[in-house]
Amino acid sequence: MENPEVVIRLSPDEALVLSDWLERVQMTDLSRLVDDTAVWAPLHRIAGTLDKSLPGIFAADYAERLEAARSRLRPALDDSASDEGTET
């Protein structure tokens, strides 16, 4: 029997960065970025779920928290430089 829902697990850093990006996307002309209106409902649902799950988005130091999360999620410059010379 199939599970009727899909569950996605995110780290707190991933959730914070994704929440911020979704908020910015929703404030733009969403139809330019998302050409299928069927995609809007799940995007809004994900954004709403993240907003409810992240009390830190209303904190006074939100910008600092967001930048720290982004920094932790970005690959280190040394890692990307060493990966460029490696072929798989």
N, C-alpha and C positions, 0 to 999 in steps of 0.2 A: 504494500500500500504506500502510495506516495504521500509525503508530507505536504499539506496544503499551503504552507508558507515557506519562504526562503529566508533564512537568517544569515545576516552578515555581521561578523564581529570586527570591530575596529578598536585599536588602541585609543586611549584618550587623546594623544597627539593627532592621530589620523582623523578622529572624529572632529576635533577642533578645526583643523585645517580644511577638511571637506565642508564643514558647516559654513565657514567663512567664504569659501569659493562658491558654494551653492547660493548663498545670500547675494553675492556680487552678481552672479549669473542671473538670478531672478530679478535684480534691479535693472538689468539691461533689457534690450529688446530680445526676449527669449525666443521669439519666432525666427530671428536671424541665426541663432545658434542651433536650435532644435527644430528641424524641419517637419517632424511628425508630432502632431498635437497629442497623440496617444502617450508620448514620453513625458509630457508635462505632469500628469497625475502622479506617477511614481517619483518624479523629481521633487514635487511639492511634499509628498509624504515623507520621503527621506529627510528633507530639510526640516520639516516640522518635528519629526522624531528626534533629530539631532538637537534642535533648539530646546526641546523639553528635557533632554538628557544632559545638557551642558549648562549648568548654572553659571559657570565661569564666563559665559558670553556677555553677561551683564555686569561683570566686575569692573572696577575702576581701572585695573591694570590689564584689561583685555588685550590691548595692543602688544604689550610685553609678553603676555602668555602665548599669544598667537605666534609672535616672532620666535620665541623659544621653541615652540612645537615645530615650526617650520625648519628651524636650524637642526633640530634632532632628526627630522625626517629626511633632510637632504643628504645625499651621499657626500662624504668628505672629499675634498678636492684631490687628496692623495689617492683615494680609492678609484676615482674616475680616471685619473691619469694612468694608473697602473692597469686598469681594465682595457684601455685603448690599445695597448700593445699586445693584448691577449686575444687570440682567435679561438673559437670553439667549433 
